[in-house]
Each structure stands twice: as C-alpha cells, then as structure tokens.
Amino acid sequence: MSGALISFTAMAVAARELSHHMGTFQMLVVRSSFGVVLVTLLLAQSGFAQLRLAHLKLHATRNLIHFCGQLGWFYAIGLIPLATVFAIEFTTPLWTAVFAAIFLRERLTAARLTAVVLGIAGILVILRPGLAIIEPAALALLIGALAFGLTHIVTKKLSSRDSALCILFWMSFMQFVLALAPALAHWTPLTAAQWPWVVVLGVTGISAHYCMVNALGCADATVVVPMDFMRLPLIGLLGWLYYGESIDLWLILGAALILAGNATSLLHEKRSAPER
C-alpha cells in the first residue's frame, strides 16, 4: 500500500506538470503506451497464452467506459486543486455499489444506501450548486468517477474469465488506440525537461494498480481501502506546499462525508462477512 500511495500521488503530480504542456489525449497516449510495453514484458515472463480473444467485446465495453473516466480525470487534474480531484474520485466505490445493485442484482443494503447518501451529500458540499460557480472540470471529474464505478462492474465480470494481465493489456492497448488520433491532431513535441514526468506518469500508471492488487491479495479490503484514503491528506499537503492550493472548510467537510460513506460501507461488509 505504501507503493500504491506513492504511485497514485506521483501520477497526479506528473499529470499536473504535463497538463501545462500537452493535451489530455496526448497524456492518455503516453500512459497507455507505457502500459502496453510493461504489460507485454510481464506477459513474456508468464506466458502469452493468457492473452485471450474470447471476451474481446466485453473488454471493449470496459475500456470505452474506463476511457471516459480517464478523460475526466486527466482533464480535471490541471484545472482544479489536487485535493478536490481525489475527494471527488473517492466517490467511485459508492457509485460501484449503486451499479452493482442495478446490473449485478446485488442487495443495496441500508448501510450501502447510507454510504451513497453521504457520498452525494459530500459532493454537494464540495460543489455547492447554486451557491458557487461549479467548475466544468469538477463536473467532468464527477462523470469520470461514475465511469470508474461502472468500469468496476464490468471488471468484476471479466476477472472471473480472464487474468489480470490480460485485462491490463487490453486496457492499455485499446485506450492507446482510442486516444491516438485526437492526440496526433494536437501533438506537442516533448522537451528534455518533460521526459522525467512522462516516465513517472507511464510507470506509476501501472505500478499503482499492481501494488493495489497485491495489497488486496495480502490483506482484507477493510484494511487496505482505509489506507488508500491517506491519499487525500497527502495530496492536499503536496498541493499546498508546491502549488499554493488552499484547502477550505467546504472541501474538508465534503471529503469527510465521502470518506464516512466509504467507511460505513466497509464496516458493514466486514461485519456481514463470514468468519474464515
């Protein structure tokens, strides 16, 4: 989880630095191209036989949805405070619970419903519709969080059929293809000063998910996910130190409501899980 926290935070900072020089689609091409290379190297070690074509349509559905989420995240990262980005992103588990009830027929228990209500309340506190001008970037990020939640539902179906490396390969490859044409239309040549950030963005895009998956394999989600919440104060501190971003009371209150919603859901799952 330390690796995941460092990776997610470094990826956000790299994306913020690169957003001043390149467009959203170009950043997606950069991240996806690194993903294709790194996952291909891992497949060379573990075997290309797991790279199956049987569920290509489902992979395409997943990656189109996830691509929309990525667009919202990368677009917002350069326009709104980093802490706000992470706070809104943390609503993803709550949307996942809603989509699981709709598409997977999972029960939307009282605890899960409470978590969703707290998450929505947190979003309203942060965005304050009617009382403040809502940033288009914040709305794009909220749509991205919804897309990430829906992506988790498709991933759950795929994970029982294909390996994690297979899912990661098709994610990187398909999103590279989706972003390439619009990226080339507005391509900005990379300078020597930008290459370190490009490498950080590309590597952490894979290492963050790799570390998270391994952490979940070593410990229960009720242990791992609360540690992931440390991303919010960490990125808030970096935003304040390096970008002069202020953290107001509305953001703190909204983030607290969102995290309380996640905590409510996690505690309920822990209590209702069978003893092992």
N, C-alpha and C positions, 0 to 999 in steps of 0.2 A: 504493500500500500504506500510505502514511502516512495517507491519508484513511480507509482501511479500519480501521486500528488505532485511530485516534481515534474513529471511528464506533462500532465494537464496544464499546470501553471506555466511551464516553459513554452508550451504550444500556444497559449493565449498571448504571452508576451511577444513571441516571434510573429504571430499573426498581426498583432497591433503594430509592430515595427514595419512589417512588409506592407500593411494596408496603406501606408503613406506613399508607396511607390508602385504598387501593382493592383490590378482589379481583383474582385472576388473569384472570378472564374480562373484566372491565372494561378491564384493561390491553391485552388482546388486541383488544378493540373499538377502543380508542384507536389502537393501532398500525396495525390493518388499515384504519381509516377514512382515516388519513393516506396509507396506501399507495394506496388507491383513487383519491384526489384527485390525488396526484402522478403516478401512472402514467397516469391519464386525460389529464392535461396533456401528458405526453410523447407519448401516442398522438395527441393533437390536432395535434402537430407532424409526426409521422412517418406518420400515417395509421391510421384505424380498421379498414382492410381486413384488417390482420393479426390482428384480434381474431376468431379463427375459433371455430366451434362443433363442428367435425368430431370433435374428440377430447375432448369435454366429460366423458365418463365417465372417461377417463384422468386428466384434470385433477382431477376429484372424488376419485378414489382417492389421487392425490398429496397433495391438500390436507387430506384427512381424516387421513392418516398424519402429515403435517407439523404439523397442528393438535395432535395428541397430543404431538409433540415440543416444540412451543411451550408447551403447558400445563406439561410437566415443567420446562422451563427457567424460565418466569416464576414458577412455584410455588416453585422452589428458590432463586431469586435473593435472596429476602428472609429466608431461614431458615438458610443455610449460608454460610461465608466465600466471598468472590468468587473467590479463587484456586482453591478447591476446585471451584466451578462450572465455571471454564474448564478445569481439569485433566481433569475427567470429560468435558466437552464435546469435548475433543481426541481422545477415543476414536472419534469419528464416522468418520474415514477408515478405521479398522481394521474397523469393522462393515460399512462400504461394501464393502470387499474380500471379506468373507465373503458378503454378499448378492449381489455380482456373480458370485461362483462358483456360487451356488445358482440364481439367476434368469437370469443372462446367459450362463452357461456359460463364464465367463472362468476361466483357469487360476489355481488357488491355489498359486502357486509356493512354494518353500522360503522365499524372502525374505518373501513376503506372510504366510505362516504364522508365521514368526518374529515378524513385526511384531504379529500378532494375539495371540500368546502373551505378548509383552512388554506389550501393552496390558492384557490381562486381569490379568497379574501386578501392573501398576501400580494397577489398580482395587482389587485385593485388599489391596494395601499401604495405600491411602488409606482404604478402608472397614474393613479389619481385622475381618472377620466372625468372631465367636466370642471376640475379644479386646476388642472395644469395642462399645458400643451403636451400631447403624447408624441414622443419621438417615433417617426416611422421605423427607425431601426429597432426600437423596442418591440413594436408590433411584429416586425419581421422575425425577430428572435422568438417571440411567443408562438408564432406559427411554426417556427423551427422546432421548438420544444414539443409541440403537438405531433409534428412529423417524426421526431425521435421516439415518442411514445408509441406511435403506430408501427414504427420500424421494429421495436422490441417484440411486438405481437407476431410479426412475420418471421423474425429471427427465432422465436420460440418454436415455430413450426419447422423451420429449416434445420435447427440444431439437432433434431431427432432423426434427420435424414442425411445430412452432410457434416463433414468435420469442420472444426473452427477455421483451419487453414483454407479449406475450400470456400467457406463463406467470406473470409478476409480477401482472398484472391479475387473473387468475382466482384466484391465491393470496390476494391481498388481499380480493377480493370474497367468495369462498367462506368464508374464515376469519372475516370480519366477520359473515356470516350465521350461522355456527356458534356464535359467541361471544355474539351479541346477546341472545338470550332469557335464558340464565343470568346475563348481566351486568345486564340490566334488573331481574331479581329481587332483586339485592343492590346496586343502583346507589348510589354515593356522590357527592353533588354536588361538583363541583370548586371549589376555592378559588383566589383570585388567586395565592397562593404556589405552587400546584401546576401552574399553566398553563405556566410555563417548562419544567418537567420533562416535561410532556405533549408539548410541541413537540419537545423533544430526542428523546424516545422515538419519536415519529412520524416525524421526519425521518431519524434515524440508522437506523431500521428499513429504509429504502430505500437511503440513501447507502452503508451498509456493504456491501450486496450489489452495488450499482452500481460502487463502487470496486474491489471484489474481482474482478468480471467484467472490468473494464477492465485491471486489473493482469495477469490471466491472458492477456489479449489482447496485452499488451506484452512479456511475458517468460514463460519456461518455468515450469511448476509447481514444478520443483526449485529455482527462485529465489524464487518468490512464497510458497510454503507455509512454508518456514523463517522468512520474515519474519513470517508470521502467528503463529508460535509466540511472538513477542515480546509478544503479548497477555498471556501468563501472568505473566511477571515484572512487567509494567506494572500489571496489575490487582491483583497481590499487593501491590505498593508502595502503590497507592491505598487498598486495604483496610486496610493497616497504618497509613497516615497519617491517614485520615479516619474509619475505623470501629474502630480499635484491634484489628483482627483479627490474630491471631498466625499465623505460618507455621511449623509444626513439622517435625521431621525426616521423619516419615512422609509428609507431603504432598510434601516436596521429593523424596524417594526415589521415591514413586509417580509424580509428574509426570515425573521423569527417565526412568523406564521407559516411560511412554506416549510421550513425545517421542522416545525412542530407537527405539521401534517405528515411529513415523511416519517418522523419518529413514532407517531401514533400508529401508522400502518405497520412499521417494523415490529413494534412491541406486540401488536395484535397477532402478527404472523408467528412470532416466537412463542407466544402463549398457546396458540392453537396447533403448533407443530407437534407431531407425535414424538414421544421420547425415543432416543436411539441408544 
